[in-house]
């Protein structure tokens, strides 16, 4: 009998405090960088017990080493901001996961699978390591498996030369059609920054996991989730695909001016700041025109602001120039106050200092402080979204050091003895 077969599942959180709506859910993560780890982060922020497996020979998740690094000047310890922000509330276990070569690793891995509710991975080479969905579901029939990939996984169909291809966010933007819409019409397209698709696909993955988790409570059965970066972008492309399929219309890059209505877009102010303004609809347009002191009779909504034809007409572009000139002749404070007084939608384009010092976001509790395990100092990071009234998220500890929890997980969750753990050390399995 295999070790995992003898294990009884420990239902309650064993290694973390009880909090949040997901208390009692246990998650195993085989993933690096952004999409899969952030999926686990969203679960851990709200009470799930998340165990991250990191390969010891490559110094763990590459997100740890992303530059620039945050440094503690007192001890010289350093870690990436991404790791500090997104790996809090997790447990780090070092394990070489090549199950084909290391039977001891297979024993540990399958024992972990027996103990968890959810397994998340984003490694395109997973089957080369000797890991298959069928094997895991045999060990744990109630397991929820979440694959996060660029182009999808074979179980759900697709072309062989696409499936399990390496992918990262900018490639997904290009493949989905998203990239073509970014930038100015007279210049090449560009991709959105800050891994927006990785985070977007993570949120879709969380949605899938929670739906499967609810279904398991009813059926007792686990299931497989296939979350593709490319398809996540496709899902939020608004009207692009129906416009093409039904009308043959391919939307184009617009730059910073919205072509479908105005005033809308980004405007530079007298003091070199920027305001993003959007006055959608006839009522907002007319209120805006009166507030700015522009000639509403000459620049009627129908003639200059209410459609793409109107906005792009000679009259519409003449009006846009007036908006541009107005903002360039006023400071950001003057302009934004006038717009707020009109009760129109607009905001200053902020930097990080602006956002973090804003009393509104401070009063909403958006900044939390906690001890980072690597830096060994207190740090400030973004808190929680969404906000829950009765079971809010919390940080029970900062992001773990590499392998910080290996021994505790093996001993308390998998029933390894100190002697067995000691025997595993020094041979590349857990260290």
N, C-alpha and C positions, 0 to 999 in steps of 0.2 A: 504494500500500500504506500502510495506517495505521501509525502509530508502534508501537502495541501489537503489531501483527502481526510486526514485526521483532525484538521482544524475546524473548530466551531466559530462561526461568524460572530464577531463582537459588535453588537448593534449600536451601542452608545458611543459618543466620542471618547476615545481612549487617550488621546494625546493633546487635545486642545480644550479650551473652555466651552461650555454650552452657551450659545447665543444665536440669535437670528432665526429666520424662517427655515433655513436649510440645516439646522442642527440635526445630526443623525445621518446625514448624507456623507459618504466617504468616497473620495475621488483619487484616482491614480493618474498621474500625468507623465507621459513620454513625449515631451515636446520642447522646442527651443524657440528663442527669439520673441515672437509677438502673438500670433493668432491663437495657437493652442494654449500657451501659458496664460494669456489674458482671459480665455474662456474659463480656465481654472481660477483665476484671480476673482472674477465676478462671483463665482460660487463661494470662494473662501471668504470674501468680504461679508457674506451674509450667512456664515455659520458652517459651511461644509468643511470637513476635515480633509485637506488636500495634501497628498504626498507626491512630491516631485522627484522623479528618478533622473539623476545626472550621471553621465559617464565620467569616471574618475580620471581616465587617461588623457582626456581632452580638456581638463580643468572645468568641467561642468558646462552649463548653458552659456552659449556665446554672448547672450545678453548681459552677463556679468561683466564682460570686457569691452562693451561698447564705449566709444569715446565721444566727447570728453568725460573724464572720470570725476566724481566727487571725492574729495580728499579730506581726511581728518588730520589737520596739521599737528595735532598733539601726538599721534602715534604712527602717522604715515599710511594708515589703512585707506584703501580706495575701492570704489565700486561705481558702476554706472548709475545714472539717475533713473534709467528705465528699470533696472533691477530693483533699486530702492523703492520705487513707486509701485511696481506691478508684481513683485514677488513676496510682499508682506503676507502674513497669515498662512504661509505655507511651510511644510516640512521638507527638508532636503535629505534624500537618501542617495548615497553613491552606490551604483550598481552597474557593472558591465553587462549590457543586455544582449550580447551575442549568445543566445540560448543554444544554438547549434554546437558551439565549441565548449561551452561551460555548463555542465549539468548542474553545478551548484547555483549558478545564476538562474537557471530555469526553475529550480526548486523554490528559490526566493520569490521570483517573479510570479509564478503561478499561485504561491501562497498569498501574495498580495492581492492578486486577482480574486481569490476566494473571499477576501475580506472587504472588497470595495463594491460600491454600487455603480460607479462610473469609471470608465477608462477613456482617456483623451490622448490622442497622438497626432503628430503632424510630420512623421518621418516617412519619406517616399520609399525607403528601403526596408520597411518593417518586416516584410515576408522573408527577406534575406537573413534576418536575424532568427528566423524560426518561429515567428509569431503569426498566427492566423486567427481570424474571427471564430472559426469553427472550434479551434482548440480552446479558446477562452470561454466560449459559451458552454462548452462541455464541462469545464471546471466550475463555471458560475452561470447557470441558465438565466438568472435574473440580471445579468450584467448589461448595462447600457454602454455601448461602444460608440465613441464619437471620433470619426476620422475628419481631420481638417487638412485640406489639400488645395492645390491651385486649380486643377482641372477635373477633380472628382476621382473616385475609385471604381475599379472594374465591376463591383457588385451591382452598381446602379447604371451600367451601360456606358457607351461612348466608344470612340475610336482608340484603338490600341496605342497609336503613336502620340496620343494626348494624355492618356491615363498615367497617373503617377509621374508625370513630368515635373521636374523642379520648377518652382514658381516663387515669385515674391511680389510684393504689392504693385510696383510700377508695371510689371508684366501683366498682372490681372487687370489693371486699368486699361491697358492697351487692348488686350484680348476681348474684353467685355464691350468696348465701344465708348467707355467713360472718358478715356484719354482724349479722344477726338474732339470732345466738347470743351476742353480746358484750354484757355489761352485766347489770343486775338485772331480774328479772321484772316489777317494778312501775314501771320507768322505761323511757324510749325506748332503743333500741339505740345503740351507739356503735361506732366503728371502732378497730381495733388501731393502735398508733402505730409509727413508725419504718419505714414502707414495707415491711412484712413481705412483702406480695405481690410487690413489685418484686424483692426478693431471692430469694423463692421461685421466681418465674418465671425468673429468671436461672439458677438451679440446674437447672431443667428444661431450659432452653435449652442449657446446657453439656452436659447428659446427651444431648440430641438431637444436638449437634454431634459429640461423641465417638463416638456410634453411627454417624453418617454418615461420619465420618472412617475408622473401622474398615472400614465397608462399601466405601468407595472404594478402600482398599488391595486389596480382593478383586476389585472390578469395574472400577475406573478411572473410574467415573462419579460426578459430584456429585449432589446432590439438594437439595430445598427443605424447610426446617423452619418450621413455623408454631407459635409459642409464644404463647399467649394468657394475659394476667394473670388473666382471669376463670376460664378453664379450669384454671389452676394452682391456684387456690383450690378449685375443684370437686374436683380430684383428691385433696386432702388433707382432705376433709370427713368422714373416718372412716365411720361407719355411717349418716349422715344420709339419703342418697339411697335406699339399700335399705330403710331403715325406712319411708320415705314410700311408695316404689313397691310394697312387699310388704305393709305393715301399715297404711298410712295415718297413720303417726305423724310429727308435726312436732315435733322437739325444740325446747325453749324455753330462754331465758336463765336461768342459774342463779345469777348473781352470784358471790360468792366462796366459796359453799358447794357442794360437789359433792353432787348429789342421789342418786347411785347407790350410794355407800358412804360410810362415815365411820369415824374422823375424817379429813376431807379438806377442804382449803381454806386460806385465809389468816387467821391469828390475830394480833392485836396483843398485844405483851408489855407488862410493867409499865413499861419504860423507853422506850416509844413506838416500838419496832422491830416488825418483822413477820416471822412465820415461815410458810412454806408447807409444810404437812404432808399426807402421803398414806399411809394404812395400808390397803392393798387386800388383801382376802381374809380368811377367818376366822382363820387363824393370826396374821396381823399384827394383826387387831382384838383378839384375846384377849390377845396380848402387850402391846398398847398399854393396854388396860383395866387390866391388872395393874400395869403400870409407873406409870400415873397414879393408881392406888389407887381406881379406880371399881368400882362394884358390878356384876360380870359376870353374876351370877345375875339381877338385876333387868333389866339392859340387855344381854340376850343378843344375839348376832350376828344371829340370825333376827328378833328383835323390834325392834331399834333401829339396826342398822348394815349389813345385808347386801343391801339392795335399796332402790329408790326408795320403795316403800311403807313400808319400815321406817324409813328416814332421815327421811321427811316425816311420819311418825306423831307423835302427841303425845309418846310415849315417846322417839322418835328426836330430836325437837327439844329435849326436856328434856335429853337427853344432850349435844347440841351446845352448849347453854347452859353445861353444866359444863366442857366443853373451853374455851369462850370465857373463862369465869371463871378457869380454871386459868392460862391464859397471861397474863391481865391481872394476876395476882398473882405472877408470876415474871419475872425479867429475861430478856432474850434469851439471855444466856450460860448461865443456869441451865437454861432450857427446852431449848435445842438440845443441850446436853451430855447431858441425860437421854434425849432421843430418840435421839441417836447411840449411847449406851450400850445402848439397846434394839435397835439395828440396824434402825431403821425409816427410811423415806424422808422426809427433811425438810431444808430449808435456810433460812437467813436470807435475806430479800429485801435484796439488796445495792445500793449505788450504785456509780458508776464508781470512786471512791476505794477502796471495799472490795475490788472485784474486782482492781484493778491492784496493790494492796498485798498481796494474798493470796499467801503463799509457795508454795502449790500451783500456781497458774497461772504464777507466776514461774519455778518449777522446770521447768515444761513448755515454757518458751521462748515464751510467748504474746505477749510484747512485744518489738518490734524497733525499732531506731533506724536512721535513714537521713537523708540530706541531702535536704530538700525544695528543688526547683529554683526555686520562686517566692520562698519565704521566705529562701532562702540560709542556712539554719540546720538543725542536726540536730533531728529530731523523733522522738517516740515514737508508735507506732501498733500495732494488733493485727497479729499475724503471720499464721499459716497454719492453715487447716482445709480438708481433713483433713491429717494428718501422714503422710508417706511415709518409710519406713525407708531406702531406697536412693537415691531421687531426690526429695529434699524441695524445697519451694518456697524461693525466696529473693528478696530485693529487690536488684536490681542498680542501681537509682537511684530517686529520688523522682518524684512527679508532675511532668510537664513544664510549662514555661511555654508560653503560647499560641504556636504556630508554631515552637517551639524546634528542631524537626527537619526543617522543610520543605526546606531546601536540601540537607541530607545525604541525605534519602530520594530526592529528585529526581535527585541526582547519582549516588549509589552503587547505587540500586535500579533506577532508570528510565533511566539513562545520559544524563541531560540535561547539557549543558555549562554551565560558569559563565556563558557569554554568553547561552545560552538562558534560564537562570534569571533573569538580570538583566533580560532583555526582558519577562519575565512580571510583574515587579514594577511597582507603581504604577498598575495598571489594574484592581485589584479581584479578581484571580484567585487569587493566593497571599498577598496581604498585606492 
